[in-house]
């Protein structure tokens, strides 16, 4: 990428995502190109939102309290809870299509296979299986995250998840870990040499950096 192309990209800052902003800023340093004021402002604005955990909402969580004072709590957001409940309800509705599958099978046995009965069988079976998948995933999320709480104060950390409570009377990075998979970032709590998944994100550099930022805030 030439210096002229780099300058042109910086001028179209409004159409760039955060990952592109970071890449362009790194390239500008390599080429010795001074970023424009609007480019720097956009970069700092997005970084500020990450530092203040604004993108927790994209992960289904919300911040209560003050980061500056080091007294805050991370809980499941109301919108995420509603989505889980709605997904569970839709799953239940789709599951009711499964009995219709038997009707199609009965027609095939009695009258033979036809195009319409085959389509009906495939459609009802597909919708029913989708319903089971949606319902089970929603139930798992509700059981795992409904009452989750990560509380930080001057006395240390309190972590509540899946009906269990963990208390750390000190702060440190040795019991909090960020692990990475394919397009996945996970904040883990380490207890008895086992990892308890607290918050995870699939894809998205903003969400990845938000989890890394949270791990640092909870560790210091």
C-alpha positions as CSV (number, residue, x, y, z in Angstrom):
1,X,0.0,0.0,0.0
2,X,1.5,3.3,-1.1
3,X,1.4,6.5,1.0
4,X,-1.1,8.1,-1.3
5,X,-3.5,5.1,-1.0
6,X,-3.1,5.2,2.8
7,X,-4.0,8.9,2.9
8,X,-7.0,8.3,0.7
9,X,-8.2,5.5,3.1
10,X,-7.8,7.9,6.1
11,X,-10.0,10.4,4.4
12,X,-12.8,7.8,4.2
13,X,-12.6,7.2,7.9
14,X,-16.4,7.1,8.4
15,X,-16.7,4.0,6.3
16,X,-14.0,2.1,8.2
17,X,-14.6,-0.4,11.0
18,X,-12.3,-0.5,14.0
19,X,-10.2,-3.4,12.8
20,X,-9.5,-1.4,9.6
21,X,-8.6,1.7,11.7
22,X,-6.1,-0.3,13.7
23,X,-4.5,-1.8,10.6
24,X,-4.3,1.6,8.8
25,X,-2.8,3.2,11.9
26,X,-0.2,0.5,12.1
27,X,0.6,0.9,8.4
28,X,0.9,4.7,8.8
29,X,3.5,4.3,11.5
30,X,5.5,1.9,9.3
31,X,5.4,4.3,6.3
32,X,5.9,7.4,8.5
33,X,2.6,9.0,7.4
34,X,0.9,11.4,9.8
35,X,-2.7,10.4,10.4
36,X,-5.4,13.1,9.9
37,X,-7.0,14.6,13.0
38,X,-10.4,13.0,12.1
39,X,-8.8,9.6,11.8
40,X,-7.1,9.9,15.2
41,X,-10.4,11.1,16.8
42,X,-12.3,8.1,15.3
43,X,-9.6,5.7,16.6
44,X,-9.6,7.3,20.1
45,X,-13.4,7.3,20.2
46,X,-13.7,3.6,19.5
47,X,-10.8,2.8,21.9
48,X,-12.6,4.9,24.6
49,X,-15.8,2.8,24.1
50,X,-13.8,-0.4,24.5
51,X,-12.0,0.9,27.6
52,X,-15.3,1.8,29.2
53,X,-16.8,-1.6,28.3
54,X,-19.6,-0.2,26.1
55,X,-19.5,-3.2,23.9
56,X,-20.4,-5.5,26.7
57,X,-24.0,-5.0,25.5
58,X,-23.1,-6.8,22.3
59,X,-22.1,-9.8,24.4
60,X,-25.4,-9.8,26.4
61,X,-24.1,-8.1,29.5
62,X,-24.2,-4.7,31.2
63,X,-22.0,-2.7,33.5
64,X,-23.3,-1.4,36.8
65,X,-21.1,0.9,39.0
66,X,-17.9,2.8,38.2
67,X,-14.8,1.6,36.4
68,X,-12.9,4.7,37.6
69,X,-13.5,3.8,41.3
70,X,-12.9,0.1,40.7
71,X,-16.4,-0.7,42.1
72,X,-18.5,-2.3,39.6
73,X,-20.6,-5.4,38.7
74,X,-21.2,-7.2,35.4
75,X,-24.6,-8.8,35.0
76,X,-26.7,-10.3,32.2
77,X,-28.5,-7.6,30.3
78,X,-32.3,-7.4,30.3
79,X,-32.4,-7.5,26.5
80,X,-30.3,-10.7,26.4
81,X,-32.7,-12.3,29.0
82,X,-35.7,-11.4,26.9
83,X,-34.0,-12.8,23.7
84,X,-33.3,-16.1,25.6
85,X,-37.0,-16.3,26.7
86,X,-38.3,-15.5,23.2
87,X,-35.9,-18.1,21.7
88,X,-37.2,-20.7,24.1
89,X,-40.8,-19.8,23.3
90,X,-40.2,-20.0,19.6
91,X,-38.5,-23.4,20.1
92,X,-41.5,-24.7,22.0
93,X,-43.8,-23.6,19.1
94,X,-41.6,-25.3,16.5
95,X,-41.5,-28.5,18.6
96,X,-45.3,-28.8,18.2
97,X,-44.6,-29.5,14.5
98,X,-43.0,-32.9,15.3
99,X,-46.4,-34.7,15.9
100,X,-47.4,-33.6,12.3
101,X,-44.4,-35.7,11.1
102,X,-46.2,-38.8,12.2
103,X,-49.3,-37.8,10.2
104,X,-47.1,-37.5,7.1
105,X,-45.6,-40.9,7.8
106,X,-49.0,-42.5,8.2
107,X,-50.2,-41.0,4.9
108,X,-47.1,-42.5,3.2
109,X,-47.8,-45.9,4.7
110,X,-51.5,-45.9,3.8
111,X,-51.5,-44.1,0.4
112,X,-47.9,-44.4,-0.8
113,X,-45.2,-41.7,-1.3
114,X,-46.2,-38.5,-3.1
115,X,-44.4,-35.3,-3.6
116,X,-46.8,-33.3,-1.3
117,X,-46.5,-35.8,1.6
118,X,-42.7,-35.9,1.2
119,X,-42.5,-32.1,1.3
120,X,-44.7,-32.1,4.4
121,X,-42.6,-34.7,6.1
122,X,-39.3,-32.9,5.4
123,X,-40.8,-29.5,6.4
124,X,-42.4,-30.6,9.7
125,X,-39.3,-32.7,10.7
126,X,-36.9,-29.8,9.9
127,X,-39.0,-27.3,11.9
128,X,-39.4,-29.7,14.8
129,X,-35.6,-30.4,15.0
130,X,-34.9,-26.7,14.7
131,X,-37.3,-26.2,17.6
132,X,-35.5,-28.7,19.8
133,X,-32.2,-27.0,19.0
134,X,-33.5,-23.5,19.8
135,X,-35.2,-24.6,23.0
136,X,-32.1,-26.5,24.3
137,X,-29.7,-23.7,23.5
138,X,-32.0,-21.1,25.2
139,X,-32.5,-23.3,28.2
140,X,-28.7,-23.8,28.5
141,X,-28.0,-20.0,28.3
142,X,-30.7,-19.3,30.9
143,X,-29.3,-21.9,33.3
144,X,-25.8,-20.7,32.8
145,X,-26.1,-16.9,32.6
146,X,-29.5,-15.8,34.1
147,X,-28.2,-14.9,37.5
148,X,-24.5,-14.4,36.6
149,X,-22.7,-11.7,38.5
150,X,-19.1,-10.6,38.5
151,X,-18.6,-8.1,41.3
152,X,-15.4,-6.1,42.0
153,X,-14.8,-3.9,45.0
154,X,-11.9,-3.0,47.3
155,X,-12.1,-6.4,49.0
156,X,-11.6,-8.4,45.9
157,X,-14.0,-10.3,43.6
158,X,-17.2,-12.2,44.0
159,X,-18.3,-14.4,41.0
160,X,-21.7,-15.9,40.9
161,X,-22.7,-18.4,38.1
162,X,-24.9,-21.4,37.7
163,X,-26.0,-21.3,41.4
164,X,-22.4,-21.2,42.6
165,X,-20.5,-18.4,44.3
166,X,-16.7,-17.9,44.2
167,X,-15.0,-15.4,46.4
168,X,-11.4,-14.0,45.9
169,X,-10.2,-11.8,48.7
170,X,-7.4,-10.4,46.5
171,X,-6.9,-9.2,43.0
172,X,-4.6,-10.8,40.4
173,X,-4.4,-12.3,37.0
174,X,-3.6,-15.8,38.2
175,X,-7.2,-16.8,38.6
176,X,-8.6,-15.0,35.5
177,X,-7.7,-16.1,32.0
178,X,-8.6,-15.2,28.5
179,X,-8.5,-18.1,26.0
180,X,-8.8,-18.0,22.3
181,X,-10.3,-20.4,19.8
182,X,-11.3,-20.1,16.2
183,X,-13.0,-16.7,16.0
184,X,-13.8,-17.1,19.8
185,X,-12.6,-15.2,22.9
186,X,-13.5,-16.5,26.4
187,X,-13.0,-14.9,29.8
188,X,-12.4,-17.8,32.3
189,X,-12.3,-18.0,36.1
190,X,-9.7,-20.6,37.2
191,X,-10.7,-22.5,40.3
192,X,-9.0,-25.8,41.5
193,X,-7.1,-25.9,38.2
194,X,-10.4,-25.9,36.2
195,X,-11.7,-23.1,34.0
196,X,-15.2,-21.7,34.5
197,X,-16.3,-19.8,31.4
198,X,-17.7,-16.4,32.4
199,X,-18.1,-14.4,29.1
200,X,-17.5,-15.5,25.6
201,X,-17.5,-13.8,22.2
202,X,-17.7,-15.3,18.7
203,X,-15.9,-13.0,16.3
204,X,-15.5,-9.2,16.3
205,X,-12.3,-7.4,17.3
206,X,-14.3,-4.9,19.5
207,X,-15.8,-7.8,21.5
208,X,-12.4,-9.5,21.8
209,X,-10.7,-6.3,23.0
210,X,-13.6,-5.7,25.4
211,X,-13.1,-9.1,27.0
212,X,-9.3,-8.5,27.3
213,X,-10.0,-5.1,28.8
214,X,-12.4,-6.6,31.4
215,X,-9.9,-9.2,32.4
216,X,-7.3,-6.4,33.1
217,X,-9.9,-4.4,35.1
218,X,-10.9,-7.4,37.2
219,X,-7.2,-8.2,37.9
220,X,-6.0,-4.9,39.2
